[in-house]
Amino acid sequence: MRNYIPKSPFTLSLAASFVFFILFALFARDGAASTGPAKIAQQQSIPCVFDNFVWFKDQEIINEIRNDLPSFDGAAPETGDSISKILGALERMLKKKGLPKEVEYVFFSGGGYQYRPEHVFAARDAKIPVCKVVFQNSPPQMEKELEQATKALVNKDYSKVITRSFVEGSVVQVYRKYGYLRAVARIMSAELDQSCRNNVVVKVAAEPGIAYAWDRAVWSGNQALSSQSLDAAIELRAGDLADGPKIDAGLQAAAIVYRKLGYVESQIAPKPDFDDIKRRIKLNVSITEGPQFRMGNFIVKGVPEDGVQLLKGRWALKAGAVYDASYLDDFIKKLVDDKLIPPDLVRLLKPEFKLDRQKLTVDVIIDFKV
């Protein structure tokens, strides 16, 4: 048995890139958001995910596991011998089918913004590519975009964890683009289909909900930036289709501006207010700016002294200037463009930032000893 870590064959869209989408979605669905991991009570049952066991129905798996764990209901404690018994049952099932019987396991905590612990089990070395993804209840104008999005999954080996992330992220983002800001989507089934070369056909059920129009954003807590300038970041006018990714991008742009102005600890928290009768959304955005930081010391390590002086001479953000959190990326890009450092080295660099909350300064440290 080896630990199994799902590897995504695709890059998630804004769902993975921006915390704003996560916060927005949590408020839209539940009316409350939590971005920190929650503590789990000792011995609380944690759901089990059978990641790629497409040869069996879920109930078949549960029934087999109950031969070893009579009380099994699809969840298991974090500790104890339940996991080893589940592994044994799964290996028996694979052996009966004449399949490679090694099963991998990992305790998976979920995404970075939403703590969703699970026991994940996967048949190792299973070659079961996705043939196609079928959507239920998708509006006609979205079909081409949904089909385009699914290319990230098709012909890749099926994984429930990866496919679920895709559905909850990329698929939902397509709906949000068309104003369906409260859309939810889930995997309805994933089964082998003989008409599809006996590969996996994934069926996705979606509940689009209402297509909303944009009303306005209401900003609070902002002092460094005016509400008018923040409104300009969200490129929507009253009555426009409430394009979710465009709203996310506007909030991200506002966050970047704050960081460029030295507010490196600023927080932007959106809370949508939906009017289902008028089919409009008002976005209440609470901003905690925090203190404004200035540039401290620029420190270079791992190169000869003449290299240190060269880099310091090119560093234009002087001590005492308002700290621009985007400057380092621009600086390194310019070094690459000027062929002073190779592109491969950039991926290995691990800049360090030291905040002095008494002096309100930021020291930037680049170490070339990689």
Residue frames relative to the residue before (quaternion, step in Angstrom):
aa qw qx qy qz dx dy dz
M 1.0000 0.0000 0.0000 0.0000 0.00 0.00 0.00
R 0.0665 -0.7827 0.6183 0.0270 3.56 -0.97 0.88
N 0.5622 -0.5640 0.4641 0.3878 3.54 -1.21 0.41
Y 0.2268 -0.7740 0.5824 0.1013 3.52 -0.99 0.90
I 0.0286 -0.7830 0.6213 -0.0097 3.56 -0.78 1.04
P 0.3820 -0.7409 0.4957 0.2438 3.61 -0.44 1.14
K 0.1565 -0.7759 0.6062 0.0769 3.55 -0.93 0.95
S 0.3304 -0.7693 0.5142 0.1859 3.54 -0.63 1.10
P 0.3369 -0.7483 0.5306 0.2120 3.62 -0.89 0.88
F 0.7476 0.3255 -0.1966 0.5445 3.57 1.23 0.00
T 0.4371 -0.6532 0.5444 0.2931 3.50 -1.33 0.24
L 0.4045 -0.7113 0.5133 0.2586 3.56 -0.72 1.03
S 0.5238 -0.6297 0.4769 0.3189 3.53 -1.19 0.58
L 0.8408 -0.1689 0.1169 0.5009 3.56 -1.16 -0.57
A 0.5244 0.6484 -0.4160 0.3627 3.57 1.13 -0.49
A 0.7403 0.3623 -0.2238 0.5203 3.54 1.02 -0.74
S 0.6642 0.5509 -0.2985 0.4077 3.57 1.11 -0.60
F 0.8235 0.2290 -0.0838 0.5122 3.57 0.88 -0.89
V 0.4491 -0.6778 0.5187 0.2644 3.51 -0.91 0.94
F 0.5562 0.6263 -0.3967 0.3755 3.60 1.15 -0.51
F 0.6332 0.5214 -0.3417 0.4588 3.58 0.97 -0.77
I 0.6515 0.5209 -0.3164 0.4518 3.58 0.97 -0.88
L 0.6720 0.4878 -0.2954 0.4725 3.57 0.86 -0.97
F 0.6439 0.5354 -0.3104 0.4499 3.54 0.93 -0.95
A 0.6907 0.4893 -0.2840 0.4504 3.55 0.85 -0.98
L 0.6419 0.5272 -0.3304 0.4481 3.57 0.98 -0.80
F 0.6665 0.4798 -0.3018 0.4844 3.55 0.93 -0.86
A 0.6532 0.5404 -0.3204 0.4227 3.57 0.94 -0.89
R 0.7499 0.4030 -0.2240 0.4745 3.57 0.98 -0.82
D 0.8292 0.2560 -0.0877 0.4890 3.56 0.85 -0.98
G 0.4465 -0.6929 0.4594 0.3308 3.59 1.18 -0.39
A 0.7630 0.2033 -0.1541 0.5940 3.60 1.25 0.10
A 0.1743 -0.7941 0.5763 0.0837 3.54 -1.14 0.62
S 0.0230 -0.7625 0.6462 0.0203 3.50 -1.19 0.66
T 0.1489 -0.8264 0.5396 0.0608 3.57 -0.65 1.08
G 0.6365 0.5100 -0.3466 0.4633 3.59 1.18 0.12
P 0.5699 -0.5959 0.4277 0.3702 3.58 -1.14 0.53
A 0.3312 -0.7387 0.5538 0.1946 3.52 -1.02 0.82
K 0.4779 -0.6454 0.5077 0.3120 3.55 -1.15 0.52
I 0.2887 -0.7496 0.5730 0.1626 3.54 -1.04 0.77
A 0.4750 -0.6634 0.4933 0.3015 3.53 -0.87 0.92
Q 0.5943 -0.5916 0.4103 0.3585 3.52 -1.07 0.77
Q 0.8464 0.1244 -0.1372 0.4993 3.56 -0.96 0.97
Q 0.3518 0.7077 -0.5332 0.3019 3.60 1.13 0.38
S 0.4774 -0.6724 0.4802 0.2990 3.57 -0.96 0.81
I 0.1690 -0.7837 0.5956 0.0497 3.55 -0.95 0.97
P 0.5317 -0.6642 0.4145 0.3231 3.61 -0.80 0.96
C 0.3026 -0.7233 0.5943 0.1792 3.53 -1.19 0.70
V 0.1366 -0.7694 0.6204 0.0664 3.55 -1.02 0.86
F 0.1919 -0.7553 0.6194 0.0950 3.56 -0.81 1.08
D 0.3177 -0.8636 0.3578 0.1588 3.45 0.29 1.47
N 0.8387 0.0293 0.0253 0.5431 3.59 0.85 -0.88
F 0.3648 0.7389 -0.4851 0.2928 3.58 1.12 0.65
V 0.0775 0.8575 -0.5029 0.0760 3.57 0.75 1.08
W 0.5484 0.6137 -0.4025 0.4008 3.61 1.22 -0.10
F 0.7624 0.3299 -0.1561 0.5343 3.58 1.25 -0.37
K 0.4615 -0.6140 0.5565 0.3167 3.52 -1.27 0.48
D 0.6340 -0.5446 0.3807 0.3956 3.58 -1.14 0.57
Q 0.6673 0.5090 -0.3186 0.4406 3.57 0.92 -0.83
E 0.5888 0.5559 -0.3678 0.4572 3.60 1.11 -0.61
I 0.6572 0.5063 -0.3083 0.4654 3.56 0.94 -0.90
I 0.6587 0.5081 -0.3144 0.4572 3.58 0.88 -0.92
N 0.6598 0.5142 -0.3189 0.4457 3.59 0.91 -0.87
E 0.6537 0.5060 -0.3209 0.4622 3.59 0.97 -0.80
I 0.6581 0.5065 -0.3125 0.4613 3.58 0.94 -0.85
R 0.6291 0.5569 -0.3355 0.4261 3.59 1.06 -0.69
N 0.5203 0.6067 -0.4264 0.4237 3.60 1.23 -0.21
D 0.7431 0.3403 -0.1964 0.5416 3.58 1.18 -0.59
L 0.7663 0.1727 -0.0830 0.6132 3.57 1.18 -0.67
P 0.2525 -0.8323 0.4700 0.1502 3.61 0.21 1.23
S 0.7273 0.4319 -0.2491 0.4716 3.61 1.04 -0.65
F 0.3818 0.7572 -0.4722 0.2404 3.61 1.24 0.06
D 0.0506 -0.8175 0.5734 -0.0189 3.57 -0.86 1.04
G 0.7162 -0.4136 0.2502 0.5033 3.56 1.23 0.40
A 0.7294 0.3043 -0.2061 0.5770 3.57 1.33 0.00
A 0.1028 -0.7942 0.5978 0.0371 3.56 -1.22 0.49
P 0.5786 -0.5757 0.4341 0.3812 3.62 -1.16 0.49
E 0.5842 -0.5809 0.4305 0.3687 3.55 -1.25 0.36
T 0.7750 0.2369 -0.1282 0.5717 3.58 1.11 -0.64
G 0.5718 0.5840 -0.4476 0.3628 3.54 -1.33 0.19
D 0.6397 -0.5613 0.3800 0.3624 3.55 -1.31 -0.16
S 0.3553 0.7634 -0.4833 0.2398 3.59 1.23 0.15
I 0.6507 0.5400 -0.3283 0.4210 3.58 0.91 -0.90
S 0.6724 0.4897 -0.3117 0.4592 3.59 0.87 -0.88
K 0.6432 0.5097 -0.3288 0.4673 3.60 1.05 -0.67
I 0.6293 0.5158 -0.3325 0.4768 3.58 1.04 -0.74
L 0.6347 0.5279 -0.3294 0.4583 3.57 0.96 -0.84
G 0.6511 0.5251 -0.3127 0.4501 3.57 0.95 -0.88
A 0.6602 0.5061 -0.3049 0.4637 3.57 0.97 -0.86
L 0.6623 0.5057 -0.3058 0.4605 3.58 0.95 -0.85
E 0.6444 0.5185 -0.3214 0.4610 3.57 1.00 -0.79
R 0.6163 0.5349 -0.3448 0.4638 3.59 1.06 -0.70
M 0.6574 0.5212 -0.3119 0.4461 3.57 0.92 -0.90
L 0.6656 0.4961 -0.3055 0.4665 3.57 0.93 -0.85
K 0.6405 0.5339 -0.3239 0.4469 3.57 0.99 -0.83
K 0.6439 0.5283 -0.3209 0.4509 3.58 0.99 -0.83
K 0.6887 0.4653 -0.2640 0.4894 3.57 1.15 -0.66
G 0.4628 -0.6859 0.4389 0.3503 3.56 1.28 -0.15
L 0.4824 0.6610 -0.4284 0.3831 3.56 1.21 0.56
P 0.6278 -0.4911 0.4049 0.4480 3.62 -1.18 0.35
K 0.2970 -0.8398 0.4364 0.1269 3.55 -0.51 1.20
E 0.4924 0.6616 -0.4562 0.3342 3.61 1.17 0.03
V 0.1349 -0.7956 0.5899 0.0284 3.55 -0.87 1.05
E 0.2409 -0.7678 0.5819 0.1177 3.55 -0.95 0.94
Y 0.1303 -0.8018 0.5825 0.0298 3.54 -1.10 0.73
V 0.0805 0.7643 -0.6395 0.0197 3.55 -1.19 0.62
F 0.3605 -0.6567 0.6058 0.2681 3.52 -1.23 0.56
F 0.1135 -0.8298 0.5463 -0.0081 3.54 -0.39 1.31
S 0.2865 -0.8018 0.5054 0.1402 3.58 -0.68 1.10
G 0.5663 -0.6044 0.3902 0.4021 3.59 1.24 -0.12
G 0.7533 -0.3733 0.2891 0.4579 3.52 -1.32 -0.37
G 0.6707 -0.5380 0.3461 0.3753 3.54 -1.29 0.28
Y 0.7373 0.4254 -0.2327 0.4705 3.60 1.11 -0.56
Q 0.7696 0.2196 -0.1307 0.5852 3.56 1.18 -0.45
Y 0.2863 -0.7771 0.5388 0.1546 3.56 -0.52 1.18
R 0.1243 0.7854 -0.5890 0.1446 3.57 -0.50 1.23
P 0.1190 -0.8468 0.5148 0.0620 3.60 0.29 1.24
E 0.0455 0.7900 -0.6076 0.0683 3.54 -1.06 0.84
H 0.3515 -0.6417 0.6252 0.2716 3.52 -1.33 0.43
V 0.0853 -0.8163 0.5710 0.0193 3.59 -0.56 1.13
F 0.0792 -0.7850 0.6144 0.0013 3.55 -0.85 1.10
A 0.0099 0.8070 -0.5894 0.0359 3.59 -0.94 0.88
A 0.4428 -0.6504 0.5487 0.2827 3.53 -1.14 0.73
R 0.3771 -0.7575 0.4900 0.2093 3.53 -0.58 1.17
D 0.8553 0.1412 -0.1308 0.4811 3.52 -1.18 0.81
A 0.3564 0.7235 -0.5135 0.2930 3.60 1.12 0.55
K 0.1715 -0.7827 0.5934 0.0765 3.58 -0.77 1.05
I 0.2625 0.7611 -0.5345 0.2571 3.54 0.09 1.32
P 0.0970 -0.8454 0.5236 0.0417 3.59 0.29 1.23
V 0.5094 -0.6099 0.5167 0.3187 3.51 -1.30 0.49
C 0.3081 -0.7575 0.5502 0.1689 3.57 -0.83 1.02
K 0.7757 -0.1928 0.1493 0.5821 3.57 0.88 -0.93
V 0.2973 -0.7133 0.6055 0.1904 3.52 -1.35 0.35
V 0.1415 -0.7972 0.5859 0.0345 3.56 -0.76 1.11
F 0.2128 -0.7928 0.5633 0.0939 3.56 -0.85 1.02
Q 0.2582 -0.7331 0.6122 0.1456 3.53 -1.06 0.87
N 0.8568 0.1493 -0.1093 0.4813 3.60 -1.11 0.75
S 0.4077 0.7032 -0.4999 0.2991 3.62 0.99 0.65
P 0.4751 -0.6641 0.4907 0.3043 3.64 -0.83 0.92
P 0.6099 -0.6084 0.3627 0.3554 3.61 -0.94 0.85
Q 0.6663 0.5307 -0.3240 0.4115 3.61 0.94 -0.82
M 0.6933 0.4796 -0.2739 0.4629 3.58 1.25 -0.31
E 0.4565 0.7414 -0.4268 0.2443 3.57 1.23 -0.34
K 0.6705 0.5008 -0.3140 0.4484 3.60 0.89 -0.87
E 0.6710 0.4905 -0.3088 0.4624 3.58 0.94 -0.83
L 0.6364 0.5114 -0.3325 0.4722 3.58 1.02 -0.73
E 0.6403 0.5162 -0.3210 0.4696 3.57 1.00 -0.80
Q 0.6414 0.5162 -0.3199 0.4687 3.56 1.00 -0.80
A 0.6550 0.5253 -0.3141 0.4432 3.57 0.96 -0.86
T 0.6771 0.5220 -0.3023 0.4215 3.59 0.97 -0.83
K 0.4742 0.6697 -0.4503 0.3519 3.61 1.19 -0.15
A 0.5749 0.5881 -0.3737 0.4290 3.56 1.23 -0.41
L 0.7279 0.4142 -0.2302 0.4956 3.61 1.18 -0.49
V 0.6302 0.5816 -0.3454 0.3813 3.57 0.96 -0.87
N 0.8233 0.1671 -0.2024 0.5033 3.55 -1.03 1.03
K 0.5706 0.5072 -0.4092 0.4997 3.59 1.27 0.37
D 0.5858 -0.5824 0.4194 0.3765 3.58 -1.09 0.65
Y 0.5042 -0.6907 0.4387 0.2762 3.55 -0.89 0.99
S 0.0578 0.7414 -0.6667 0.0503 3.52 -1.15 0.86
K 0.4296 -0.7080 0.4933 0.2663 3.58 -0.71 1.05
V 0.6412 0.5347 -0.3324 0.4388 3.59 0.96 -0.84
I 0.6918 0.4676 -0.2742 0.4771 3.57 0.86 -0.95
T 0.6632 0.5024 -0.3102 0.4599 3.57 0.91 -0.89
R 0.6350 0.5232 -0.3288 0.4637 3.59 0.99 -0.79
S 0.6411 0.5118 -0.3253 0.4703 3.59 0.96 -0.82
F 0.6316 0.5295 -0.3164 0.4697 3.56 1.05 -0.83
V 0.6784 0.4968 -0.2919 0.4558 3.58 0.85 -0.98
E 0.7224 0.4406 -0.2491 0.4712 3.58 0.86 -0.97
G 0.7163 0.4152 -0.2432 0.5053 3.56 1.22 -0.41
S 0.8118 0.3046 -0.1615 0.4712 3.55 0.09 -1.30
V 0.6673 0.4988 -0.3159 0.4541 3.59 0.90 -0.86
V 0.6668 0.4939 -0.3038 0.4681 3.57 0.86 -0.93
Q 0.6182 0.5492 -0.3500 0.4402 3.60 1.05 -0.67
V 0.6063 0.5363 -0.3638 0.4609 3.61 1.05 -0.64
Y 0.6519 0.4974 -0.3122 0.4797 3.58 0.95 -0.83
R 0.6586 0.5229 -0.3143 0.4405 3.58 0.91 -0.89
K 0.5805 0.5898 -0.3714 0.4209 3.58 1.11 -0.63
Y 0.7383 0.3877 -0.2071 0.5115 3.58 1.12 -0.67
G 0.6843 -0.5305 0.2722 0.4197 3.56 1.17 0.57
Y 0.5409 0.6043 -0.4148 0.4126 3.60 1.24 -0.01
L 0.0358 -0.8789 0.4757 -0.0064 3.53 0.61 1.21
R 0.7185 0.3854 -0.2496 0.5224 3.58 1.21 -0.31
A 0.3002 0.7794 -0.4986 0.2321 3.57 1.23 0.39
V 0.0661 -0.7512 0.6545 0.0543 3.53 -1.18 0.68
A 0.0581 -0.7868 0.6143 0.0146 3.54 -1.14 0.66
R 0.0239 -0.7980 0.6020 -0.0174 3.54 -1.09 0.70
I 0.5390 -0.5753 0.4949 0.3654 3.53 -1.30 0.36
M 0.2585 -0.7738 0.5612 0.1395 3.57 -0.68 1.09
S 0.7758 -0.1632 0.1185 0.5979 3.57 1.03 -0.81
A 0.0645 -0.7462 0.6590 0.0691 3.53 -1.33 0.36
E 0.1440 0.8210 -0.5234 0.1769 3.55 -0.19 1.31
L 0.5385 -0.5822 0.4991 0.3493 3.51 -1.28 0.50
D 0.0960 -0.8025 0.5888 0.0090 3.57 -0.93 0.93
Q 0.4013 -0.7456 0.4804 0.2287 3.57 -0.53 1.18
S 0.6506 0.5172 -0.3238 0.4521 3.59 1.08 -0.65
C 0.7085 0.3790 -0.2300 0.5491 3.57 1.34 -0.16
R 0.6533 -0.5432 0.2867 0.4426 3.55 0.98 1.04
N 0.5577 -0.6334 0.3614 0.3965 3.58 1.21 0.63
N 0.4385 0.6457 -0.4864 0.3928 3.53 1.13 0.75
V 0.6710 -0.5434 0.3496 0.3636 3.56 -1.32 0.08
V 0.1378 -0.7368 0.6565 0.0845 3.52 -1.05 0.90
V 0.1788 -0.7852 0.5889 0.0687 3.55 -0.70 1.13
K 0.1299 -0.7730 0.6170 0.0692 3.56 -0.89 0.97
V 0.1502 -0.7994 0.5809 0.0312 3.53 -0.81 1.11
A 0.1920 -0.7642 0.6079 0.0983 3.55 -0.87 1.00
A 0.0737 -0.8052 0.5884 0.0048 3.55 -0.83 1.01
E 0.1525 -0.7377 0.6492 0.1048 3.52 -1.21 0.66
P 0.2348 -0.8315 0.4838 0.1396 3.60 0.07 1.25
G 0.2669 -0.7593 0.5488 0.2259 3.57 0.89 -0.85
I 0.7540 -0.3641 0.2989 0.4578 3.55 -1.21 -0.64
A 0.3318 -0.6879 0.6031 0.2301 3.56 -1.14 0.70
Y 0.1947 -0.8312 0.5167 0.0654 3.56 -0.42 1.27
A 0.3098 -0.6829 0.6241 0.2194 3.50 -1.36 0.48
W 0.5402 -0.6323 0.4589 0.3127 3.54 -1.21 0.59
D 0.2160 -0.7475 0.6137 0.1339 3.56 -1.04 0.83
R 0.6769 -0.4229 0.3223 0.5090 3.58 0.38 -1.22
A 0.3866 -0.6558 0.5823 0.2854 3.51 -1.40 0.13
V 0.1648 -0.7570 0.6256 0.0919 3.54 -1.08 0.80
W 0.1662 -0.8223 0.5426 0.0427 3.55 -0.43 1.29
S 0.0069 0.7838 -0.6210 -0.0007 3.56 -1.08 0.72
G 0.7609 0.3673 -0.2794 0.4562 3.56 -1.13 0.71
N 0.5842 0.5938 -0.3753 0.4065 3.59 1.24 -0.16
Q 0.0358 -0.7919 0.6095 -0.0111 3.54 -0.93 1.00
A 0.6772 0.4953 -0.2938 0.4580 3.57 0.96 -0.85
L 0.7730 0.2095 -0.1131 0.5880 3.59 1.12 -0.64
S 0.4501 -0.6929 0.4930 0.2723 3.56 -0.97 0.84
S 0.6126 -0.5429 0.4197 0.3922 3.57 -1.21 0.45
Q 0.6175 0.5587 -0.3455 0.4326 3.57 1.06 -0.71
S 0.6797 0.4720 -0.2959 0.4772 3.59 0.94 -0.86
L 0.6384 0.5090 -0.3311 0.4730 3.58 1.07 -0.66
D 0.5933 0.5595 -0.3578 0.4549 3.59 1.08 -0.69
A 0.6473 0.5447 -0.3178 0.4282 3.57 0.99 -0.85
A 0.5927 0.5818 -0.3693 0.4170 3.59 1.16 -0.54
I 0.6982 0.3655 -0.2487 0.5631 3.57 1.14 -0.65
E 0.2279 -0.8397 0.4831 0.0975 3.55 -0.10 1.31
L 0.4655 0.6327 -0.4762 0.3953 3.55 0.67 1.19
R 0.2290 -0.7467 0.6084 0.1412 3.54 -1.15 0.69
A 0.6555 -0.5070 0.3734 0.4171 3.56 -1.19 0.50
G 0.7688 0.3145 -0.2611 0.4918 3.53 -0.83 1.05
D 0.5368 0.6073 -0.4125 0.4158 3.60 1.23 -0.32
L 0.5949 -0.5151 0.4629 0.4081 3.54 -1.26 0.38
A 0.4096 -0.7232 0.4996 0.2441 3.60 -0.81 0.97
D 0.1228 -0.8210 0.5575 0.0066 3.55 0.16 1.36
G 0.3794 -0.7777 0.4579 0.2038 3.59 -0.30 1.29
P 0.6834 0.4668 -0.3091 0.4686 3.63 0.76 -0.91
K 0.6283 0.5221 -0.3449 0.4623 3.61 1.07 -0.64
I 0.6173 0.5195 -0.3376 0.4848 3.59 1.08 -0.70
D 0.6369 0.5286 -0.3213 0.4602 3.59 0.94 -0.91
A 0.6743 0.5048 -0.2933 0.4521 3.56 0.91 -0.99
G 0.6393 0.5271 -0.3268 0.4546 3.58 1.04 -0.74
L 0.6562 0.4932 -0.3043 0.4833 3.57 0.99 -0.82
Q 0.6313 0.5188 -0.3258 0.4756 3.57 1.05 -0.77
A 0.6394 0.5216 -0.3280 0.4599 3.59 0.98 -0.82
A 0.6380 0.5177 -0.3276 0.4664 3.59 1.01 -0.79
A 0.6441 0.5220 -0.3198 0.4587 3.58 0.99 -0.83
I 0.6428 0.5224 -0.3218 0.4586 3.58 1.01 -0.82
V 0.6387 0.5221 -0.3321 0.4573 3.59 0.95 -0.84
Y 0.6390 0.5215 -0.3317 0.4578 3.59 0.92 -0.83
R 0.6831 0.4797 -0.2902 0.4680 3.58 0.92 -0.87
K 0.6207 0.5219 -0.3424 0.4745 3.58 1.11 -0.58
L 0.6991 0.4492 -0.2602 0.4917 3.59 1.18 -0.52
G 0.6579 -0.5568 0.2999 0.4088 3.57 1.24 0.35
Y 0.5728 0.5801 -0.3930 0.4253 3.59 1.22 -0.03
V 0.0156 -0.8748 0.4838 -0.0188 3.52 0.64 1.23
E 0.7107 0.4032 -0.2625 0.5133 3.59 1.20 -0.28
S 0.3458 0.7548 -0.4928 0.2604 3.58 1.23 0.30
Q 0.1405 -0.7755 0.6117 0.0681 3.54 -1.19 0.66
I 0.1267 -0.7757 0.6165 0.0471 3.54 -1.00 0.90
A 0.0295 -0.8217 0.5678 -0.0402 3.56 -0.58 1.17
P 0.1610 -0.8081 0.5613 0.0779 3.61 -0.41 1.20
K 0.0232 -0.7743 0.6323 0.0128 3.56 -1.08 0.75
P 0.2630 -0.8055 0.5095 0.1499 3.60 -0.30 1.22
D 0.1773 -0.7423 0.6396 0.0920 3.52 -1.20 0.74
F 0.1359 -0.8369 0.5292 0.0348 3.58 -0.23 1.30
D 0.1484 -0.7426 0.6478 0.0832 3.53 -1.03 0.90
D 0.2306 -0.8279 0.4975 0.1179 3.56 -0.06 1.32
I 0.6110 0.5554 -0.3617 0.4330 3.59 1.12 -0.54
K 0.7529 0.3448 -0.1894 0.5277 3.57 0.88 -0.97
R 0.3249 -0.7672 0.4827 0.2699 3.58 1.33 -0.24
R 0.5070 0.6152 -0.4344 0.4192 3.53 0.90 0.99
I 0.2262 -0.7577 0.5950 0.1438 3.53 -1.28 0.42
K 0.1259 -0.7255 0.6716 0.0827 3.50 -1.09 0.88
L 0.2165 -0.7948 0.5582 0.0993 3.57 -0.85 0.98
N 0.1787 -0.7700 0.6069 0.0832 3.56 -0.60 1.18
V 0.0601 -0.8220 0.5657 -0.0263 3.56 -0.55 1.20
S 0.1517 -0.7906 0.5911 0.0512 3.54 -0.57 1.22
I 0.1131 -0.8059 0.5807 0.0244 3.56 -0.77 1.08
T 0.0992 -0.7383 0.6646 0.0571 3.53 -1.01 0.94
E 0.2519 -0.8282 0.4811 0.1382 3.56 -0.14 1.27
G 0.2297 -0.7685 0.5607 0.2055 3.57 0.86 -0.87
P 0.6831 -0.4859 0.3348 0.4303 3.60 -1.26 -0.03
Q 0.4483 -0.6547 0.5333 0.2931 3.53 -1.29 0.39
F 0.2263 -0.7898 0.5614 0.0991 3.57 -0.78 1.07
R 0.2399 -0.7485 0.6028 0.1371 3.50 -1.31 0.56
M 0.6358 -0.5421 0.3909 0.3862 3.52 -1.27 0.42
G 0.2348 -0.7548 0.5979 0.1329 3.53 -1.01 0.91
N 0.7914 -0.2320 0.2102 0.5250 3.57 -0.63 -1.15
F 0.2445 -0.7154 0.6319 0.1709 3.53 -1.19 0.66
I 0.0447 -0.8298 0.5538 -0.0514 3.57 -0.44 1.26
V 0.1063 -0.7877 0.6062 0.0257 3.56 -0.88 1.02
K 0.0498 -0.7998 0.5981 -0.0063 3.57 -0.86 0.99
G 0.7741 0.4228 -0.2617 0.3918 3.51 -1.30 0.33
V 0.6988 0.3589 -0.2837 0.5499 3.60 1.23 0.29
P 0.6269 -0.5307 0.3929 0.4135 3.61 -1.19 0.40
E 0.6960 -0.5083 0.3179 0.3953 3.56 -1.26 0.49
D 0.6467 0.5085 -0.3479 0.4497 3.61 0.95 -0.71
G 0.6250 0.5254 -0.3317 0.4725 3.58 1.15 -0.61
V 0.6069 0.5518 -0.3407 0.4595 3.56 1.10 -0.77
Q 0.6956 0.4796 -0.2769 0.4577 3.55 0.85 -0.99
L 0.6076 0.5533 -0.3482 0.4512 3.58 1.09 -0.72
L 0.6991 0.4700 -0.2721 0.4650 3.55 0.85 -1.00
K 0.6455 0.5106 -0.3247 0.4660 3.58 0.99 -0.78
G 0.6374 0.5318 -0.3285 0.4506 3.57 1.09 -0.70
R 0.6936 0.4603 -0.2718 0.4829 3.58 1.14 -0.59
W 0.5727 0.5904 -0.3740 0.4285 3.58 1.26 -0.36
A 0.1981 -0.8462 0.4901 0.0679 3.58 -0.29 1.28
L 0.6033 0.5491 -0.3700 0.4445 3.62 1.21 -0.29
K 0.1755 -0.8494 0.4938 0.0626 3.54 0.03 1.33
A 0.6434 -0.5186 0.4009 0.3955 3.55 -1.27 0.49
G 0.7695 0.3222 -0.2645 0.4838 3.55 -0.91 0.97
A 0.5735 0.5689 -0.3866 0.4449 3.59 1.24 -0.33
V 0.6134 -0.5218 0.4237 0.4146 3.57 -1.21 0.45
Y 0.4249 -0.7314 0.4732 0.2462 3.57 -0.75 1.05
D 0.1664 -0.7689 0.6148 0.0556 3.54 -0.89 1.05
A 0.3211 -0.7978 0.4798 0.1740 3.58 -0.29 1.28
S 0.6561 0.5071 -0.3210 0.4575 3.60 1.20 -0.32
Y 0.5030 0.7073 -0.4105 0.2795 3.58 1.21 -0.36
L 0.6291 0.5649 -0.3557 0.3983 3.61 0.91 -0.83
D 0.6474 0.5132 -0.3290 0.4574 3.60 0.91 -0.85
D 0.6543 0.5014 -0.3109 0.4731 3.57 0.96 -0.85
F 0.6309 0.5503 -0.3180 0.4450 3.56 1.04 -0.84
I 0.6929 0.4660 -0.2801 0.4737 3.58 0.83 -0.99
K 0.6185 0.5407 -0.3447 0.4542 3.59 0.99 -0.75
K 0.6563 0.5054 -0.3084 0.4677 3.58 0.99 -0.80
L 0.6138 0.5373 -0.3478 0.4622 3.59 1.07 -0.67
V 0.6565 0.4929 -0.3060 0.4821 3.57 1.01 -0.81
D 0.6550 0.5221 -0.3131 0.4475 3.58 0.90 -0.91
D 0.7186 0.4183 -0.2351 0.5033 3.57 1.07 -0.76
K 0.4490 -0.7338 0.4099 0.3032 3.57 1.39 0.22
L 0.3731 0.7172 -0.5012 0.3086 3.57 1.03 0.77
I 0.7643 0.0757 -0.0927 0.6336 3.56 1.23 -0.40
P 0.4907 -0.6648 0.4679 0.3135 3.63 -1.05 0.70
P 0.6162 -0.5772 0.3847 0.3730 3.63 -1.08 0.64
D 0.6311 0.5539 -0.3457 0.4187 3.60 1.00 -0.76
L 0.6189 0.5597 -0.3475 0.4277 3.58 1.10 -0.60
V 0.5843 0.6100 -0.3735 0.3835 3.59 1.06 -0.70
R 0.6600 0.5250 -0.3138 0.4363 3.57 0.97 -0.84
L 0.6985 0.4665 -0.2703 0.4706 3.57 1.17 -0.51
L 0.5448 0.6283 -0.4001 0.3852 3.58 1.20 -0.37
K 0.0729 -0.7808 0.6197 0.0331 3.56 -1.04 0.82
P 0.1794 -0.8106 0.5498 0.0920 3.57 0.12 1.26
E 0.2227 -0.7584 0.6009 0.1192 3.53 -1.18 0.66
F 0.1430 -0.7817 0.6040 0.0605 3.55 -1.00 0.86
K 0.0980 -0.7968 0.5955 0.0294 3.56 -0.76 1.06
L 0.1752 -0.7935 0.5787 0.0696 3.53 -0.56 1.22
D 0.1574 -0.7429 0.6449 0.0864 3.54 -0.95 0.95
R 0.2213 -0.8328 0.4963 0.1062 3.57 -0.19 1.27
Q 0.5890 0.5278 -0.3828 0.4775 3.56 1.25 -0.06
K 0.7445 0.3550 -0.2030 0.5277 3.57 0.89 -0.93
L 0.2855 -0.7750 0.5007 0.2593 3.58 1.32 -0.40
T 0.4723 0.6292 -0.4670 0.4036 3.53 0.81 1.12
V 0.2453 -0.7355 0.6121 0.1557 3.53 -1.34 0.39
D 0.1912 -0.7444 0.6298 0.1126 3.57 -0.83 1.04
V 0.1802 -0.7707 0.6046 0.0897 3.57 -0.95 0.93
I 0.0594 -0.8099 0.5830 -0.0241 3.57 -0.70 1.14
I 0.0627 -0.7738 0.6301 0.0160 3.55 -0.86 1.05
D 0.0919 -0.7965 0.5974 0.0168 3.54 -0.74 1.11
F 0.2408 -0.8009 0.5380 0.1056 3.58 -0.62 1.19
K 0.5067 0.6099 -0.4451 0.4162 3.61 1.25 0.18
V 0.1245 0.8163 -0.5462 0.1410 3.54 0.07 1.32
